[in-house]
């Protein structure tokens, strides 16, 4: 068998493996979930303007991807979103106040967030971004309340309401704690 033919067979085999592993979404699911994310981010942005409090940070956009795009995953459950984001922000703020800022502190913040998230069973991938953001922007302790805790709680409540009120939305949550 030629090299070219072996490469084609290997590529075809790998594509089949990926198709079996990756979730498949129906067109109506794609529409419903993208509408939910649009509404959630828009509502948090409007509430921020109205209240004068920052209720949203960049990693919450990534939380929306999990929360609305694949709500059945363990990483998108309320415990993971709220505690994971809060933990990432706490690690970032604590490191900024004790060690300052820099590439080593950024790396340490993300690594500690992963370790603690795994140990406390509240792993949430955007929490690493929250820790990174906290160090990068040198935020203070108020960052934990606004936007992290308040924004995360609002996202979870919006996802819960959306799953109850919108036909075709996936059930959420699988568990609360």
N, C-alpha and C positions, 0 to 999 in steps of 0.2 A: 504494500500500500504506500502511495506517495506521501510525502510530508504534507502537501496541500490537502489531500483527502483526510489524513489523520486530524489535521487542524479543523476541518469542517465538521467531522464527527464529534470532536471534543467540544466545539462551540455549540453544536446542536444539543448535545447531552447537558451541557451547563445551562443552556436556556430552558430546557425542560425542567431541570432541577429548580431553577429560580421561579418558574411559573407555578410549580407545586408549593413552594415555600411562601411566596408573596401573596398577600390577600388580594382578592379580586373584588372590585366595587361596581355595583350596578349604577347606571346613569342617574337614576333618581336619588340614590345615596349620595352621589357626588354633588348633585344640586342642593340637596338638603344640608349636607355638612358644610359646604362652602357658604351657603346662606347663613348658617348658624355662626360660623366664625366671623363673617362680615358683621353680623348684628352684634355679636359679643364685643368685638374690638371697637366698633363704632359706639356702642353704649358706654363702654368704659371711658372712651375718649370724651364723649359728651358729658358724662358724669364728672370727669376731671375738670372740664371747663366750667361746669355749673357750680361745683363745690369749691373750686380753688385748690383742691388736693390732687396730687398726682396719684392716679389709681392704676397706671399701666406702665410697664417697662418692657423692653424688647424681648426678653425671654418668655414673656407671657404670650407672645405670638406663637412661639414654639409650643407652649402649653396648649394653645388652641388647636394646633395640628393634631396633637394626641387626643385631646378632649373631645373634639368634634369629628376628627377624621378616623379615629380608631378607639372609640370609647370603651370597648370591652377589654383592652389591654390592661394588665395590672399597673402599668406606669401612668395610666390616666385616671386612676381612682382618686377620690377626694383626699384620702390620706396622703397619697403620693404628691398630688399637686400642692396642697396647702403646706404640709409638713416639709416636703422636699424643697419647695421654693423658699420657705422660711429658713430652713436649715442652710441652704446655699447662701442666702443673704446674711445670716448670722455669722457663718464662717468668714465670709468676705469682710464684713464690717469689723469683726473681732481682729482679723489679721491686719486690716488697715490701721486700726487704732493701736495695735501692739507692734507691728513690724514695718509699717509704712507701705510703700508702693514699689513695684518693680516686677521684672519677669519672674523672679523666683517666688515672690508672694502671689502673683497671678497663678502660677502653676500649682503652688501649694494649696491655694484656695479651691481650685477645681478638684485636685486629688483628694483633699480632706472631705469635700462635699460628697464625692463618690464613696469613700470609705464609710463615712457616717451614714449616708443614705442606705448603703447595703446593710450595715449593722443594725440600724433602726427600722429597717424594712419600709423605707419611704423613698426609695430611689426614683428620681424623676429627671430625665436627661436635661430639660431646660434649667434645672437647679444649678448645674455646672455653669451655665451661662449667667445665672443670677449672681453666683459667687464671683465670676470673672468681672461682671459689670460693677459690682460693689467695690472691688479693688481698683479697677480701672478708673472709675469716676471718683474714688475716695469719698464715698458717701458716709453719712453719719448714722447714728442709731435710729433716727426717725425713719430711715429707709425701710426698716423692718415692718413698721405699721403702714406707712404710705410710701410706696405702692404695693409692697410684697404681700403682706397678710390680707389687707383689704381687697386688693385686686384678685388674689387667688381665691378668696372666699366668694367674691362676686362671680368669677368665672365658673366655679363649681355650681353655684346656685342657678346661674343662667343655663348651664348644660342640663341640670336636673329639670328645670322648667321647660326647656326646649324639648327634651325627650318626652315630656308628658303632654305637651300641647300641640306639637307639630306632627301630623301624620307622616309616617315613613321615617321618622327619626329613630335612631338606635336607642334601646333602653339604657339609661344611665342613672345611677352608678350600679356596678355589680355588688359593691359593698361600701359602707361608709367609713368604717374604721379597719 
